[in-house]
Amino acid sequence: MTQFAFEIPTIKAGDVSLRAIQENDLEPLAAFYATERSMFVGGPLPRVDAWRMISGNIGHWALRGYGMWVIDMDRQPVGMCGFIFREGWDEPELGWQVWNGFEARGIAFQSASAARDQGVRAYGLNGVISYIDPRNSRSIKLAERLGALFERETVFMGKPCHVYRHPQQEECA
């Protein structure tokens, strides 16, 4: 029998924290994925698929040793940010999503910066990419603000996609 032992660290990032996903995050996750705003991150999706995302996220941490965190602000989940490296992907991706009502506050920048730093320091994920739909101007602006540069156009999961490469960082202890 295979046993898994893993820890999902909590990271403080300015006004927010990055923490492990929990089953009680289902309501806000399902609410976000029920809307058209989720179209750039695989949605809209039915509620049952939001629950599968929770279990899949925990499984990603168990299998890869890293994954996505819930962005928590004042003990309220407001989005997700972290790393995704699914079967068939070329390399790990740094991804983010901020849920309805929490946009334009710097939450994604704080979260993505902290996640990227943790990726370098703890997981050896340096110079990662972000897959961004070319219509998603907000994510393109955020990637550029993070110092990521447009690398190439591709088709990703059957859709046109831009790949942005994040800069290599010095590893710090």
C-alpha positions as CSV (number, residue, x, y, z in Angstrom):
1,M,0.0,0.0,0.0
2,T,1.3,3.5,-0.9
3,Q,1.2,6.0,1.8
4,F,1.4,9.7,1.2
5,A,2.9,12.2,3.6
6,F,3.0,15.8,2.5
7,E,2.5,19.2,4.0
8,I,0.9,22.2,2.3
9,P,2.6,25.3,3.8
10,T,0.8,28.5,4.6
11,I,2.5,31.6,3.2
12,K,1.9,35.2,4.2
13,A,1.8,37.5,1.2
14,G,1.1,41.1,2.1
15,D,-2.6,41.4,2.9
16,V,-3.4,37.8,2.1
17,S,-2.2,34.3,3.0
18,L,-1.8,31.3,0.7
19,R,-3.2,28.2,2.4
20,A,-4.3,24.6,1.7
21,I,-7.6,24.1,0.0
22,Q,-10.4,22.7,2.2
23,E,-13.7,21.1,1.5
24,N,-15.5,24.1,3.0
25,D,-14.0,26.2,0.1
26,L,-16.5,24.5,-2.2
27,E,-19.1,27.2,-2.0
28,P,-17.0,30.1,-3.3
29,L,-15.1,27.9,-5.7
30,A,-18.3,26.6,-7.2
31,A,-19.8,30.1,-7.3
32,F,-16.8,31.4,-9.3
33,Y,-16.8,28.4,-11.7
34,A,-20.5,28.8,-12.3
35,T,-19.8,32.2,-14.0
36,E,-18.4,33.3,-17.3
37,R,-15.5,34.9,-15.4
38,S,-14.0,31.4,-15.1
39,M,-13.7,30.9,-18.9
40,F,-10.0,31.6,-18.8
41,V,-9.3,28.9,-16.3
42,G,-11.4,26.0,-17.6
43,G,-14.9,27.1,-16.7
44,P,-17.8,27.5,-16.5
45,L,-18.1,24.2,-14.7
46,P,-20.9,22.4,-12.7
47,R,-20.6,22.2,-8.9
48,V,-19.5,18.6,-8.9
49,D,-16.5,19.5,-11.0
50,A,-15.6,22.2,-8.4
51,W,-15.6,19.5,-5.8
52,R,-13.3,17.4,-8.1
53,M,-11.0,20.4,-8.3
54,I,-10.6,20.4,-4.5
55,S,-9.7,16.7,-4.4
56,G,-7.5,17.0,-7.5
57,N,-5.7,19.9,-5.9
58,I,-4.9,17.8,-2.8
59,G,-3.9,14.9,-5.1
60,H,-1.5,17.3,-7.0
61,W,0.2,18.2,-3.8
62,A,0.5,14.5,-2.8
63,L,1.9,13.5,-6.2
64,R,4.1,16.5,-7.2
65,G,5.0,18.0,-3.8
66,Y,3.5,21.4,-4.8
67,G,0.3,22.7,-6.2
68,M,-2.2,25.5,-5.9
69,W,-3.1,27.4,-2.7
70,V,-6.3,29.1,-1.8
71,I,-5.8,32.9,-1.5
72,D,-7.2,33.8,1.9
73,M,-8.0,37.4,3.0
74,D,-9.4,38.0,6.5
75,R,-10.3,34.3,6.8
76,Q,-12.3,34.4,3.5
77,P,-11.2,32.5,0.4
78,V,-10.9,35.0,-2.5
79,G,-9.1,33.0,-5.2
80,M,-6.3,30.5,-6.0
81,C,-2.7,30.7,-6.9
82,G,0.2,28.3,-7.3
83,F,1.6,25.6,-9.5
84,I,0.1,23.2,-11.9
85,F,1.9,20.4,-13.7
86,R,-0.6,17.9,-15.0
87,E,0.1,14.8,-17.1
88,G,1.0,15.7,-20.6
89,W,2.1,19.2,-19.8
90,D,5.5,20.4,-21.0
91,E,6.5,22.0,-17.7
92,P,5.0,23.5,-14.5
93,E,2.8,26.6,-14.7
94,L,2.3,29.4,-12.3
95,G,-1.4,30.2,-12.4
96,W,-3.8,32.5,-10.5
97,Q,-7.4,33.4,-10.3
98,V,-9.1,36.0,-8.2
99,W,-12.8,35.4,-7.6
100,N,-15.7,37.8,-8.2
101,G,-15.6,41.0,-6.1
102,F,-11.9,40.8,-5.2
103,E,-10.3,42.0,-8.4
104,A,-8.2,45.2,-8.8
105,R,-6.8,45.1,-5.3
106,G,-3.3,43.8,-5.9
107,I,-4.3,40.4,-4.5
108,A,-3.2,38.4,-7.6
109,F,0.2,40.2,-7.7
110,Q,0.9,39.6,-4.0
111,S,-0.1,36.0,-4.3
112,A,1.7,35.2,-7.5
113,S,4.9,36.9,-6.2
114,A,4.8,34.9,-3.0
115,A,4.0,31.6,-4.7
116,R,6.8,32.1,-7.3
117,D,9.3,32.9,-4.5
118,Q,8.2,29.7,-2.6
119,G,8.4,27.7,-5.8
120,V,12.1,28.8,-6.3
121,R,13.0,28.3,-2.6
122,A,11.2,25.1,-1.7
123,Y,10.4,23.3,-5.0
124,G,13.2,24.2,-7.4
125,L,10.6,25.8,-9.8
126,N,12.6,28.6,-11.3
127,G,11.8,30.4,-14.5
128,V,8.3,28.8,-14.8
129,I,5.8,29.6,-17.4
130,S,2.2,30.9,-17.3
131,Y,-0.3,29.8,-20.0
132,I,-2.5,32.8,-20.7
133,D,-5.5,33.1,-23.1
134,P,-4.6,35.9,-25.5
135,R,-8.0,37.5,-24.7
136,N,-7.2,37.7,-21.0
137,S,-5.7,41.2,-20.9
138,R,-5.8,41.3,-17.0
139,S,-3.6,38.2,-16.7
140,I,-1.3,39.4,-19.5
141,K,-0.8,42.7,-17.6
142,L,-0.2,40.8,-14.3
143,A,2.4,38.4,-16.0
144,E,4.2,41.5,-17.4
145,R,4.1,43.2,-14.0
146,L,5.7,40.1,-12.5
147,G,8.5,40.4,-15.1
148,A,7.3,37.5,-17.3
149,L,8.0,37.9,-21.0
150,F,6.0,36.7,-23.9
151,E,7.7,33.5,-25.2
152,R,5.5,32.0,-27.9
153,E,2.0,31.3,-29.2
154,T,0.8,27.7,-28.9
155,V,-2.4,25.7,-28.7
156,F,-3.0,24.5,-25.1
157,M,-5.8,22.2,-24.2
158,G,-7.3,22.7,-27.6
159,K,-7.3,26.6,-27.4
160,P,-5.0,29.3,-28.6
161,C,-2.7,30.3,-25.8
162,H,0.3,32.6,-25.1
163,V,3.2,31.3,-23.0
164,Y,4.8,33.8,-20.7
165,R,8.2,33.0,-19.1
166,H,8.9,34.2,-15.6
167,P,12.4,35.4,-14.9
168,Q,15.0,33.2,-13.2
169,Q,15.5,34.2,-9.6
170,E,18.3,33.8,-7.3
171,E,17.6,31.0,-4.9
172,C,17.5,32.2,-1.3
173,A,17.5,30.3,1.9
